[in-house]
Amino acid sequence: MMAIKRILVPIDFSAPSLKALDEAVEFNQPYGAEIILLCAVEHNYYESLASVPNSGALVAEEVRAAQEKLEGIRENLAARGVKCRTLVELSVPFQAIVDAAKKVDASLIFMSTHGRTGLAHVLVGSVAERVVQHAGCPILLLRSSADATKPKNKTIRAKT
């Protein structure tokens, strides 16, 4: 059986990521592992906005806000007896997750999907898909409710 010591839970404060956190906490009950809450702040977004003065201050404010929100979640979990710490990384989300998993020696990444399809998937991409491709530890993906309502792939047979 795999020893689970640290579970990395990426959070972007969306409903699917918070649901994944709830599920990770429940999943973790028999293991008692440390849960590491990760928020990725995408600094490249602000750097691309050349017309925005003082984009560094915007990044700093976003980091501060993420740390504050994560700390509130950590306090709530600690009050419930969950070992937990927070981490904010400046990077594109998938890279932040992969790098953080390595940095903290995560036993498992527990994350949600957002259920984007079609053009949104092509333009925004899938963070979960990229994490699966690049992470060096097991990943447990929780399908978002949007994913769960999609029809399953069906085999289409030609009439003969």
DSSP file with accessible surface (Angstrom, degrees, kcal/mol):
  #  RESIDUE AA STRUCTURE BP1 BP2  ACC     N-H-->O    O-->H-N    N-H-->O    O-->H-N    TCO  KAPPA ALPHA  PHI   PSI    X-CA   Y-CA   Z-CA
    1    1 A M              0   0  209      0, 0.0     2,-0.2     0, 0.0     0, 0.0   0.000 360.0 360.0 360.0 140.0    0.0    0.0    0.0
    2    2 A M        -     0   0   88      1,-0.1     2,-0.5   105,-0.0   105,-0.0  -0.483 360.0-129.7 -71.5 132.0    1.2    3.5   -0.9
    3    3 A A        -     0   0   72     -2,-0.2     2,-0.7   104,-0.0    -1,-0.1  -0.748  19.8-157.9 -82.6 123.6    2.2    5.7    2.1
    4    4 A I        +     0   0   17     -2,-0.5     3,-0.1     1,-0.1   102,-0.1  -0.923  29.9 151.1-107.8 113.1    0.5    9.0    1.8
    5    5 A K        +     0   0  134     -2,-0.7    29,-2.6     1,-0.3     2,-0.4   0.711  66.9  25.0-109.6 -34.8    2.4   11.7    3.8
    6    6 A R  E     -a   34   0A  56     27,-0.2   101,-2.7    99,-0.2   102,-1.3  -0.988  59.8-164.6-139.2 129.6    1.6   14.9    1.9
    7    7 A I  E     -ab  35 108A   0     27,-2.9    29,-3.1    -2,-0.4     2,-0.5  -0.959  12.3-150.1-115.2 120.6   -1.4   15.8   -0.3
    8    8 A L  E     -ab  36 109A   0    100,-2.8   102,-2.8    -2,-0.5    29,-0.2  -0.801  13.0-172.7 -90.4 125.1   -1.1   18.8   -2.6
    9    9 A V  E     -a   37   0A   0     27,-3.1    29,-2.1    -2,-0.5     2,-0.2  -0.918  12.7-149.3-121.9 102.8   -4.4   20.5   -3.3
   10   10 A P  E     -a   38   0A  16      0, 0.0     2,-0.4     0, 0.0   102,-0.3  -0.530  17.8-168.4 -70.2 135.7   -4.3   23.3   -5.9
   11   11 A I        +     0   0    5     27,-3.8    29,-0.3    -2,-0.2    59,-0.1  -0.993  29.9 168.5-130.5 128.6   -6.9   25.9   -5.2
   12   12 A D        -     0   0   82     -2,-0.4     3,-0.1     2,-0.2    -1,-0.1   0.174  60.8-111.0-115.6  11.8   -8.1   28.7   -7.4
   13   13 A F  S    S+     0   0   50      1,-0.3     2,-0.1     2,-0.1    -2,-0.1   0.520  75.3 134.8  70.3  10.9  -11.0   29.5   -5.1
   14   14 A S  S  > S-     0   0   29      1,-0.1     4,-2.2     4,-0.0    -1,-0.3  -0.432  72.2-106.0 -78.3 162.6  -13.5   28.2   -7.8
   15   15 A A  H  > S+     0   0   79      1,-0.2     4,-2.4     2,-0.2     5,-0.2   0.919 119.5  51.6 -57.7 -44.8  -16.4   26.0   -6.7
   16   16 A P  H  > S+     0   0   30      0, 0.0     4,-2.2     0, 0.0    -1,-0.2   0.912 110.5  48.1 -62.4 -37.8  -14.7   22.9   -8.3
   17   17 A S  H  > S+     0   0    3      2,-0.2     4,-1.8     1,-0.2    -2,-0.2   0.894 112.7  48.0 -71.2 -35.2  -11.4   23.5   -6.5
   18   18 A L  H  X S+     0   0   64     -4,-2.2     4,-2.2     2,-0.2    -1,-0.2   0.875 110.7  51.8 -71.3 -34.2  -13.1   24.0   -3.1
   19   19 A K  H  X S+     0   0  107     -4,-2.4     4,-2.5    -5,-0.2    -2,-0.2   0.912 107.8  52.6 -64.9 -41.4  -15.1   20.8   -3.7
   20   20 A A  H  X S+     0   0    0     -4,-2.2     4,-2.7     1,-0.2    -2,-0.2   0.897 107.1  52.8 -61.5 -38.4  -11.9   19.0   -4.4
   21   21 A L  H  X S+     0   0    7     -4,-1.8     4,-2.5     2,-0.2    -1,-0.2   0.942 108.4  49.4 -62.1 -46.9  -10.5   20.3   -1.1
   22   22 A D  H  X S+     0   0   88     -4,-2.2     4,-2.0     1,-0.2    -2,-0.2   0.926 113.7  46.5 -56.9 -44.1  -13.5   19.0    0.8
   23   23 A E  H  X S+     0   0   56     -4,-2.5     4,-3.0     1,-0.2    -1,-0.2   0.880 110.3  53.2 -67.1 -37.2  -13.1   15.6   -0.9
   24   24 A A  H  X S+     0   0    0     -4,-2.7     4,-2.2     2,-0.2    -2,-0.2   0.906 107.7  50.9 -64.6 -40.6   -9.3   15.6   -0.2
   25   25 A V  H  X S+     0   0    9     -4,-2.5     4,-0.6     2,-0.2    -2,-0.2   0.934 113.9  44.2 -63.1 -43.9  -10.0   16.2    3.5
   26   26 A E  H >< S+     0   0  123     -4,-2.0     3,-1.2     1,-0.2    -2,-0.2   0.934 113.2  50.7 -65.7 -45.2  -12.4   13.3    3.6
   27   27 A F  H 3< S+     0   0   67     -4,-3.0     4,-0.3     1,-0.2    -1,-0.2   0.866 108.0  55.5 -57.7 -36.4  -10.1   11.0    1.5
   28   28 A N  H >X S+     0   0   10     -4,-2.2     4,-2.8     1,-0.2     3,-1.3   0.630  77.9  96.9 -76.2 -13.8   -7.3   11.9    3.9
   29   29 A Q  T << S+     0   0  147     -3,-1.2    -1,-0.2    -4,-0.6    -2,-0.1   0.880  87.0  42.5 -50.3 -47.6   -9.0   10.8    7.1
   30   30 A P  T 34 S+     0   0  109      0, 0.0    -1,-0.3     0, 0.0    -2,-0.1   0.767 120.4  44.4 -73.0 -17.2   -7.5    7.3    7.3
   31   31 A Y  T <4 S-     0   0   85     -3,-1.3    -2,-0.2    -4,-0.3    -3,-0.1   0.803  82.8-152.0 -94.2 -36.1   -4.0    8.6    6.3
   32   32 A G     <  +     0   0   37     -4,-2.8    -3,-0.1     1,-0.2    -4,-0.1   0.802  36.7 164.5  65.7  28.2   -3.7   11.7    8.5
   33   33 A A        -     0   0    3     -5,-0.4     2,-0.3     1,-0.1    50,-0.3  -0.276  45.0 -97.9 -72.8 161.9   -1.4   13.2    5.9
   34   34 A E  E     -a    6   0A  46    -29,-2.6   -27,-2.9    48,-0.1     2,-0.5  -0.650  34.9-143.0 -77.4 134.5   -0.5   16.9    5.7
   35   35 A I  E     -ac   7  84A   0     48,-2.7    50,-2.0    -2,-0.3     2,-0.6  -0.893   9.9-159.1-101.9 128.3   -2.6   18.8    3.2
   36   36 A I  E     -ac   8  85A   1    -29,-3.1   -27,-3.1    -2,-0.5     2,-0.5  -0.944   6.0-151.5-110.8 116.1   -0.7   21.5    1.3
   37   37 A L  E     -ac   9  86A   0     48,-2.9    50,-2.1    -2,-0.6     2,-0.4  -0.779  16.3-167.9 -88.1 125.4   -3.0   24.2   -0.2
   38   38 A L  E     -ac  10  87A   2    -29,-2.1   -27,-3.8    -2,-0.5     2,-0.4  -0.955  13.0-175.9-120.3 132.0   -1.5   25.7   -3.3
   39   39 A C  E     - c   0  88A  10     48,-2.2    50,-2.2    -2,-0.4     2,-0.5  -0.996  15.1-150.0-122.7 128.7   -2.6   28.8   -5.2
   40   40 A A  E     - c   0  89A  27     -2,-0.4     2,-0.6   -29,-0.3    50,-0.2  -0.864   3.6-159.6 -98.8 126.4   -0.8   29.8   -8.4
   41   41 A V  E     - c   0  90A   1     48,-3.2    50,-1.5    -2,-0.5     2,-1.4  -0.939  15.4-141.1-104.1 120.0   -0.6   33.5   -9.2
   42   42 A E    >>  +     0   0   81     -2,-0.6     3,-1.1    48,-0.2     4,-0.6  -0.632  24.6 175.9 -87.7  90.2    0.0   33.8  -12.9
   43   43 A H  H 3> S+     0   0   48     -2,-1.4     4,-1.9     1,-0.3     3,-0.4   0.784  72.2  70.8 -66.4 -27.3    2.4   36.8  -13.1
   44   44 A N  H 3> S+     0   0   70      1,-0.2     4,-1.5     2,-0.2    -1,-0.3   0.824  89.5  63.5 -60.9 -28.8    2.9   36.4  -16.9
   45   45 A Y  H <4 S+     0   0  132     -3,-1.1     4,-0.4     1,-0.2     3,-0.3   0.947 106.7  41.5 -60.3 -46.8   -0.7   37.7  -17.3
   46   46 A Y  H >< S+     0   0   40     -4,-0.6     3,-1.1    -3,-0.4     6,-0.2   0.865 110.0  57.6 -71.3 -35.0    0.2   41.1  -15.8
   47   47 A E  H 3< S+     0   0  123     -4,-1.9    -1,-0.2     1,-0.3    -2,-0.2   0.811 101.2  58.2 -64.4 -27.8    3.5   41.3  -17.6
   48   48 A S  T 3< S+     0   0   85     -4,-1.5     2,-1.4    -3,-0.3    -1,-0.3   0.646  87.8  80.0 -76.5 -13.4    1.6   41.0  -20.9
   49   49 A L    X   +     0   0   52     -3,-1.1     3,-2.2    -4,-0.4    -1,-0.2  -0.581  56.2 168.9 -93.4  74.5   -0.4   44.1  -20.0
   50   50 A A  T 3  S+     0   0  100     -2,-1.4    -1,-0.2     1,-0.3     5,-0.1   0.800  72.9  58.5 -59.3 -28.7    2.2   46.6  -21.1
   51   51 A S  T 3  S+     0   0  111     -3,-0.2    -1,-0.3     2,-0.1    -2,-0.1   0.558  84.0  95.1 -81.3  -4.5   -0.2   49.5  -20.8
   52   52 A V  S X  S-     0   0   43     -3,-2.2     3,-0.7    -6,-0.2     2,-0.1  -0.763  74.0-138.2 -89.9 114.3   -0.9   48.7  -17.1
   53   53 A P  T 3  S+     0   0  111      0, 0.0    -2,-0.1     0, 0.0    -3,-0.0  -0.427  80.3   9.4 -70.0 145.2    1.2   50.9  -15.0
   54   54 A N  T >>  +     0   0  125      1,-0.1     4,-1.1    -2,-0.1     3,-0.9   0.893  69.1 167.6  56.8  48.1    2.8   49.3  -11.9
   55   55 A S  H <> S+     0   0   33     -3,-0.7     4,-2.1     1,-0.2     5,-0.2   0.800  71.1  67.5 -63.8 -24.9    1.9   45.7  -12.8
   56   56 A G  H 3> S+     0   0   47      1,-0.2     4,-2.5     2,-0.2    -1,-0.2   0.880  97.6  52.0 -61.2 -36.7    4.3   44.6  -10.1
   57   57 A A  H <> S+     0   0   45     -3,-0.9     4,-2.3     2,-0.2    -1,-0.2   0.871 107.1  53.2 -67.6 -35.1    2.0   46.1   -7.5
   58   58 A L  H  X S+     0   0   71     -4,-1.1     4,-2.4     2,-0.2    -2,-0.2   0.920 110.0  47.3 -64.8 -42.3   -1.0   44.2   -9.0
   59   59 A V  H  X S+     0   0   19     -4,-2.1     4,-2.7     2,-0.2     5,-0.2   0.940 111.7  50.6 -63.4 -46.3    0.9   40.9   -8.7
   60   60 A A  H  X S+     0   0   60     -4,-2.5     4,-2.5     1,-0.2    -2,-0.2   0.903 111.3  48.7 -59.8 -40.4    1.9   41.7   -5.1
   61   61 A E  H  X S+     0   0   92     -4,-2.3     4,-2.7     2,-0.2    -1,-0.2   0.899 110.6  50.3 -67.4 -39.4   -1.7   42.4   -4.2
   62   62 A E  H  X S+     0   0   70     -4,-2.4     4,-2.4     2,-0.2    -2,-0.2   0.909 111.2  48.9 -66.0 -39.3   -2.9   39.2   -5.9
   63   63 A V  H  X S+     0   0   26     -4,-2.7     4,-2.8     2,-0.2     5,-0.2   0.941 112.1  48.9 -62.9 -46.1   -0.3   37.2   -3.9
   64   64 A R  H  X S+     0   0  103     -4,-2.5     4,-2.4     1,-0.2    -2,-0.2   0.933 112.2  48.0 -60.4 -44.5   -1.3   38.9   -0.7
   65   65 A A  H  X S+     0   0   28     -4,-2.7     4,-2.5     2,-0.2    -1,-0.2   0.911 112.1  49.4 -64.3 -41.2   -5.0   38.2   -1.4
   66   66 A A  H  X S+     0   0    6     -4,-2.4     4,-2.8     2,-0.2     5,-0.2   0.928 111.2  49.4 -63.9 -43.6   -4.3   34.6   -2.2
   67   67 A Q  H  X S+     0   0   99     -4,-2.8     4,-2.5     1,-0.2    -2,-0.2   0.913 111.3  49.9 -62.0 -40.8   -2.3   34.1    1.0
   68   68 A E  H  X S+     0   0  124     -4,-2.4     4,-1.9    -5,-0.2    -2,-0.2   0.929 112.9  45.4 -64.2 -45.8   -5.0   35.7    3.1
   69   69 A K  H  X S+     0   0  117     -4,-2.5     4,-1.9     1,-0.2    -2,-0.2   0.915 114.0  49.0 -64.0 -45.1   -7.7   33.5    1.5
   70   70 A L  H  X S+     0   0    0     -4,-2.8     4,-3.0     1,-0.2    -1,-0.2   0.897 108.4  54.1 -62.0 -39.5   -5.6   30.4    1.9
   71   71 A E  H  X S+     0   0   61     -4,-2.5     4,-2.7    -5,-0.2    -1,-0.2   0.898 106.3  52.5 -63.4 -38.6   -4.8   31.2    5.5
   72   72 A G  H  X S+     0   0   37     -4,-1.9     4,-1.9     2,-0.2    -1,-0.2   0.922 111.9  45.4 -61.7 -42.2   -8.5   31.5    6.3
   73   73 A I  H  X S+     0   0   37     -4,-1.9     4,-2.5     2,-0.2    -2,-0.2   0.924 112.1  52.2 -66.3 -43.0   -9.0   28.0    4.8
   74   74 A R  H  X S+     0   0   66     -4,-3.0     4,-3.0     1,-0.2     5,-0.2   0.924 108.6  50.2 -60.7 -43.4   -6.0   26.7    6.7
   75   75 A E  H  X S+     0   0  109     -4,-2.7     4,-2.2     1,-0.2    -1,-0.2   0.912 110.2  50.6 -61.3 -42.1   -7.3   28.0   10.0
   76   76 A N  H  X S+     0   0   94     -4,-1.9     4,-0.8     2,-0.2    -1,-0.2   0.924 113.6  44.7 -61.5 -44.7  -10.7   26.4    9.3
   77   77 A L  H ><>S+     0   0    3     -4,-2.5     5,-2.4     1,-0.2     3,-0.8   0.905 110.6  53.9 -67.7 -40.5   -9.1   23.0    8.6
   78   78 A A  H ><5S+     0   0   43     -4,-3.0     3,-1.9     1,-0.3    -1,-0.2   0.894 103.3  57.1 -61.4 -37.8   -6.7   23.3   11.6
   79   79 A A  H 3<5S+     0   0   91     -4,-2.2    -1,-0.3     1,-0.3    -2,-0.2   0.776 106.0  51.3 -63.8 -23.7   -9.8   23.9   13.8
   80   80 A R  T <<5S-     0   0  139     -3,-0.8    -1,-0.3    -4,-0.8    -2,-0.2   0.305 126.3-103.0 -93.5   5.1  -11.1   20.5   12.5
   81   81 A G  T < 5S+     0   0   69     -3,-1.9     2,-0.5     1,-0.3    -3,-0.2   0.630  72.9 144.3  86.3  16.0   -7.8   18.8   13.3
   82   82 A V      < -     0   0   23     -5,-2.4     2,-0.4    -6,-0.1    -1,-0.3  -0.759  51.1-129.5 -91.9 127.0   -6.4   18.7    9.8
   83   83 A K        +     0   0  133     -2,-0.5   -48,-2.7   -50,-0.3     2,-0.3  -0.642  48.3 158.0 -70.9 126.1   -2.6   19.1    9.4
   84   84 A C  E     +c   35   0A  19     -2,-0.4     2,-0.3   -50,-0.2   -48,-0.2  -0.999  25.8 178.8-155.0 146.7   -2.4   21.8    6.8
   85   85 A R  E     -c   36   0A  97    -50,-2.0   -48,-2.9    -2,-0.3     2,-0.3  -0.947  22.3-126.4-143.2 167.8   -0.1   24.5    5.3
   86   86 A T  E     -c   37   0A  46     -2,-0.3     2,-0.3   -50,-0.2   -48,-0.2  -0.810  17.0-174.9-119.8 157.6   -0.3   27.0    2.5
   87   87 A L  E     -c   38   0A  33    -50,-2.1   -48,-2.2    -2,-0.3     2,-0.5  -0.972   6.7-165.6-151.4 130.1    1.8   27.8   -0.5
   88   88 A V  E     -c   39   0A  28     -2,-0.3     2,-0.4   -50,-0.2   -48,-0.2  -0.987  14.0-170.7-118.3 128.0    1.5   30.6   -3.1
   89   89 A E  E     -c   40   0A  41    -50,-2.2   -48,-3.2    -2,-0.5     2,-0.9  -0.951  22.2-136.7-120.8 141.3    3.6   30.3   -6.3
   90   90 A L  E     +c   41   0A  84     -2,-0.4     2,-0.3   -50,-0.2   -48,-0.2  -0.840  66.8  87.2 -94.3 102.2    4.2   32.8   -9.1
   91   91 A S  S    S-     0   0   23    -50,-1.5    -2,-0.1    -2,-0.9     6,-0.0  -0.962  88.6 -62.6-175.9 170.6    3.9   30.7  -12.2
   92   92 A V     >  -     0   0   38     -2,-0.3     4,-2.6   -50,-0.1     5,-0.2  -0.474  61.9-110.5 -66.1 144.6    1.5   29.4  -14.8
   93   93 A P  H  > S+     0   0   38      0, 0.0     4,-2.4     0, 0.0     5,-0.2   0.883 112.4  47.2 -52.4 -49.8   -0.9   27.1  -12.9
   94   94 A F  H  > S+     0   0   34      1,-0.2     4,-2.5     2,-0.2     5,-0.2   0.927 115.7  46.1 -62.3 -39.6    0.2   23.7  -14.3
   95   95 A Q  H  > S+     0   0   64     -3,-0.2     4,-3.0     1,-0.2     5,-0.3   0.901 110.5  53.4 -69.3 -38.2    3.9   24.5  -13.8
   96   96 A A  H  X S+     0   0    1     -4,-2.6     4,-2.6     2,-0.2    -1,-0.2   0.914 111.4  46.7 -60.7 -41.3    3.2   25.8  -10.3
   97   97 A I  H  X S+     0   0    7     -4,-2.4     4,-2.5    -5,-0.2    -2,-0.2   0.948 114.5  45.4 -66.8 -48.4    1.5   22.6   -9.4
   98   98 A V  H  X S+     0   0   20     -4,-2.5     4,-1.7    -5,-0.2    38,-0.2   0.936 117.0  45.1 -61.8 -46.1    4.1   20.3  -10.9
   99   99 A D  H  X S+     0   0   74     -4,-3.0     4,-2.7     1,-0.2    -1,-0.2   0.906 113.3  49.6 -66.1 -42.3    7.0   22.3   -9.3
  100  100 A A  H  X S+     0   0    0     -4,-2.6     4,-2.7    -5,-0.3     5,-0.2   0.900 106.8  55.7 -65.0 -39.5    5.2   22.5   -5.9
  101  101 A A  H  <>S+     0   0    7     -4,-2.5     5,-2.8     1,-0.2     4,-0.4   0.913 113.0  42.1 -59.0 -41.3    4.6   18.8   -5.8
  102  102 A K  H ><5S+     0   0  181     -4,-1.7     3,-0.8     3,-0.2    -2,-0.2   0.930 113.3  52.7 -69.8 -45.3    8.3   18.2   -6.3
  103  103 A K  H 3<5S+     0   0  136     -4,-2.7    -2,-0.2     1,-0.2    -1,-0.2   0.878 118.1  35.3 -59.4 -41.4    9.3   20.9   -3.8
  104  104 A V  T 3<5S-     0   0   11     -4,-2.7    -1,-0.2    -5,-0.1    -2,-0.2   0.404 108.1-121.6 -95.0   1.5    7.1   19.5   -1.0
  105  105 A D  T < 5 -     0   0  110     -3,-0.8    -3,-0.2    -4,-0.4   -99,-0.2   0.951  38.3-158.3  56.0  53.2    7.7   15.9   -2.0
  106  106 A A      < -     0   0    7     -5,-2.8   -99,-0.2    -6,-0.2    -1,-0.2  -0.374  21.1-157.9 -65.0 137.2    3.9   15.3   -2.4
  107  107 A S  S    S+     0   0   22   -101,-2.7     2,-0.3     1,-0.3  -100,-0.2   0.721  80.0   6.4 -80.4 -26.1    2.7   11.8   -2.2
  108  108 A L  E     -b    7   0A  10   -102,-1.3  -100,-2.8    29,-0.1     2,-0.5  -0.984  59.8-141.8-158.4 142.4   -0.5   12.7   -4.2
  109  109 A I  E     -bd   8 139A   0     29,-2.1    31,-3.3    -2,-0.3     2,-0.6  -0.962  20.1-168.7-106.3 126.0   -2.0   15.7   -6.0
  110  110 A F  E     + d   0 140A   7   -102,-2.8     2,-0.3    -2,-0.5    31,-0.2  -0.955  25.0 147.7-118.6 109.3   -5.7   15.9   -5.5
  111  111 A M  E     - d   0 141A   9     29,-2.5    31,-2.8    -2,-0.6     2,-0.2  -0.936  38.1-122.2-143.3 165.1   -7.3   18.4   -7.8
  112  112 A S  E     - d   0 142A   9   -102,-0.3     2,-0.3    -2,-0.3    31,-0.2  -0.623  18.0-130.6-102.9 162.9  -10.5   19.2   -9.8
  113  113 A T        -     0   0   22     29,-2.0    34,-0.1    -2,-0.2    13,-0.0  -0.670   9.5-142.5 -99.2 165.2  -11.1   19.7  -13.4
  114  114 A H        -     0   0   60     -2,-0.3    32,-0.1    30,-0.1    -1,-0.1   0.497  32.9-126.0-105.8  -9.9  -13.1   22.7  -14.6
  115  115 A G        +     0   0   15      1,-0.2     2,-0.2    31,-0.1     6,-0.1   0.735  46.6 163.9  76.7  23.3  -15.0   20.9  -17.4
  116  116 A R        +     0   0  106      9,-0.1     2,-0.3     4,-0.1    -1,-0.2  -0.531   9.1 173.2 -74.5 142.6  -14.0   23.2  -20.3
  117  117 A T    >>  +     0   0   86     -2,-0.2     4,-0.9     4,-0.0     3,-0.9  -0.845  40.2   7.7-136.7 174.8  -14.6   21.8  -23.7
  118  118 A G  H 3> S-     0   0   53     -2,-0.3     4,-2.1     1,-0.2     3,-0.2  -0.184 126.4  -4.3  57.7-135.8  -14.4   23.0  -27.3
  119  119 A L  H 3> S+     0   0  124      1,-0.2     4,-3.1     2,-0.2     5,-0.3   0.879 134.0  56.3 -62.9 -38.8  -13.0   26.4  -27.9
  120  120 A A  H <>>S+     0   0   45     -3,-0.9     4,-2.7     1,-0.2     5,-0.7   0.914 108.8  48.2 -60.9 -39.5  -12.6   27.2  -24.2
  121  121 A H  H  X5S+     0   0   59     -4,-0.9     4,-1.6    -3,-0.2    -1,-0.2   0.921 113.8  46.9 -66.4 -40.8  -10.5   24.1  -23.8
  122  122 A V  H  <5S+     0   0  110     -4,-2.1    -2,-0.2     2,-0.2    -1,-0.2   0.928 119.6  38.5 -67.1 -44.5   -8.4   25.0  -26.9
  123  123 A L  H  <5S+     0   0  131     -4,-3.1    -2,-0.2    -5,-0.2    -3,-0.2   0.915 131.3  26.0 -75.2 -45.2   -7.8   28.6  -25.8
  124  124 A V  H  <5S-     0   0   82     -4,-2.7    -3,-0.2    -5,-0.3    -2,-0.2   0.802  98.5-152.5 -89.6 -32.0   -7.4   28.2  -22.1
  125  125 A G     << -     0   0    8     -4,-1.6     2,-0.6    -5,-0.7     3,-0.1  -0.190  26.9 -72.6  82.2 177.1   -6.1   24.6  -22.1
  126  126 A S     >  -     0   0   32      1,-0.2     4,-2.0    -4,-0.1     5,-0.2  -0.938  31.5-169.3-116.7 112.0   -6.5   22.1  -19.4
  127  127 A V  H  > S+     0   0   44     -2,-0.6     4,-2.6     1,-0.2     5,-0.2   0.938  93.0  52.3 -60.4 -46.0   -4.4   22.6  -16.3
  128  128 A A  H  > S+     0   0    7      1,-0.2     4,-2.6     2,-0.2    -1,-0.2   0.911 107.5  51.9 -58.6 -42.2   -5.3   19.1  -15.1
  129  129 A E  H  > S+     0   0   92      1,-0.2     4,-1.9     2,-0.2    -1,-0.2   0.925 111.6  46.2 -61.6 -42.8   -4.3   17.6  -18.5
  130  130 A R  H  X S+     0   0  104     -4,-2.0     4,-1.6     2,-0.2    -1,-0.2   0.871 110.5  52.8 -69.3 -36.1   -0.9   19.3  -18.3
  131  131 A V  H  X S+     0   0    0     -4,-2.6     4,-2.9     2,-0.2     3,-0.3   0.940 108.1  51.3 -63.8 -43.7   -0.4   18.2  -14.7
  132  132 A V  H  < S+     0   0   78     -4,-2.6    -2,-0.2     1,-0.2    -1,-0.2   0.907 111.4  48.7 -59.2 -39.6   -1.1   14.6  -15.6
  133  133 A Q  H  < S+     0   0  120     -4,-1.9    -1,-0.2    -5,-0.2    -2,-0.2   0.817 125.4  24.9 -69.8 -29.9    1.5   14.9  -18.4
  134  134 A H  H  < S+     0   0  104     -4,-1.6    -2,-0.2    -3,-0.3    -1,-0.2   0.625  88.9 107.7-116.7 -16.2    4.2   16.4  -16.2
  135  135 A A     <  -     0   0   22     -4,-2.9     4,-0.1    -5,-0.2   -37,-0.1  -0.354  53.1-150.1 -71.8 148.8    3.8   15.5  -12.6
  136  136 A G  S    S+     0   0   87    -38,-0.2    -1,-0.1     2,-0.1    -4,-0.1   0.233  76.0  55.6-100.3  10.7    6.1   13.0  -10.9
  137  137 A C  S    S-     0   0   26      1,-0.0   -29,-0.1   -39,-0.0   -30,-0.1  -0.899  98.5 -74.4-135.0 167.7    3.6   11.7   -8.4
  138  138 A P        -     0   0   65      0, 0.0   -29,-2.1     0, 0.0     2,-0.4  -0.257  44.5-152.7 -62.0 151.3    0.1   10.1   -8.5
  139  139 A I  E     -d  109   0A  44    -31,-0.2     2,-0.6    -4,-0.1   -29,-0.2  -0.992   9.4-159.2-129.5 133.6   -2.8   12.5   -9.3
  140  140 A L  E     -d  110   0A  57    -31,-3.3   -29,-2.5    -2,-0.4     2,-0.5  -0.968  15.8-160.3-112.0 115.9   -6.4   12.1   -8.2
  141  141 A L  E     -d  111   0A  68     -2,-0.6     2,-0.6   -31,-0.2   -29,-0.2  -0.862   4.7-156.4-100.4 130.1   -8.7   14.1  -10.5
  142  142 A L  E     -d  112   0A  41    -31,-2.8   -29,-2.0    -2,-0.5     2,-0.2  -0.916  22.2-127.5-102.6 121.1  -12.2   15.0   -9.3
  143  143 A R        -     0   0  123     -2,-0.6   -29,-0.1   -31,-0.2   -31,-0.0  -0.455  23.3-122.0 -68.4 137.1  -14.5   15.8  -12.1
  144  144 A S     >  -     0   0    6     -2,-0.2     4,-2.1     1,-0.1     3,-0.3  -0.311  27.1-106.6 -70.5 163.8  -16.3   19.1  -11.8
  145  145 A S  H  > S+     0   0  102      1,-0.2     4,-1.2     2,-0.2    -1,-0.1   0.848 123.4  58.8 -63.6 -28.2  -20.1   19.0  -11.8
  146  146 A A  H  4 S+     0   0   44      1,-0.2     4,-0.5     2,-0.2     3,-0.3   0.910 106.9  47.4 -65.0 -39.5  -19.9   20.5  -15.4
  147  147 A D  H >4 S+     0   0   18     -3,-0.3     3,-1.2     1,-0.2    -2,-0.2   0.898 107.3  56.6 -64.2 -41.4  -17.9   17.4  -16.4
  148  148 A A  H 3< S+     0   0   61     -4,-2.1    -1,-0.2     1,-0.3    -2,-0.2   0.763 103.9  52.9 -66.6 -24.2  -20.4   15.0  -14.7
  149  149 A T  T 3< S+     0   0  118     -4,-1.2    -1,-0.3    -3,-0.3    -2,-0.2   0.571  86.7 102.4 -89.0  -7.5  -23.3   16.3  -16.7
  150  150 A K  S <  S-     0   0   58     -3,-1.2     2,-0.0    -4,-0.5    -3,-0.0  -0.482  82.6-105.5 -73.8 144.7  -21.6   15.8  -20.1
  151  151 A P        -     0   0  109      0, 0.0    -1,-0.1     0, 0.0     2,-0.1  -0.384  37.3-112.8 -67.4 146.5  -22.7   12.8  -22.0
  152  152 A K        -     0   0  124      1,-0.1     2,-0.1    -4,-0.1    -4,-0.0  -0.409  41.4 -86.4 -73.6 155.8  -20.3    9.9  -22.1
  153  153 A N        -     0   0  167     -2,-0.1     2,-0.4     1,-0.0    -1,-0.1  -0.426  49.8-159.1 -61.6 135.8  -18.5    9.0  -25.3
  154  154 A K        -     0   0  169     -2,-0.1     2,-0.5    -3,-0.1    -1,-0.0  -0.928  18.4-118.0-120.4 145.7  -20.7    6.6  -27.2
  155  155 A T        -     0   0  115     -2,-0.4     2,-0.6     2,-0.0    -2,-0.0  -0.692  26.8-151.0 -80.1 127.9  -19.7    4.2  -29.9
  156  156 A I        -     0   0  160     -2,-0.5     2,-0.4     0, 0.0    -1,-0.0  -0.900  10.4-159.8-102.7 123.5  -21.5    5.0  -33.1
  157  157 A R        -     0   0  207     -2,-0.6     2,-0.2     3,-0.0     3,-0.0  -0.875  15.5-125.0-106.2 137.3  -22.1    2.1  -35.4
  158  158 A A        -     0   0   90     -2,-0.4     2,-0.3     1,-0.1     0, 0.0  -0.496  31.7-110.1 -75.4 143.4  -22.7    2.3  -39.1
  159  159 A K              0   0  211     -2,-0.2    -1,-0.1     1,-0.0     0, 0.0  -0.569 360.0 360.0 -71.9 139.7  -25.9    0.6  -40.3
  160  160 A T              0   0  186     -2,-0.3    -1,-0.0    -3,-0.0    -3,-0.0  -0.749 360.0 360.0-113.6 360.0  -25.2   -2.4  -42.4
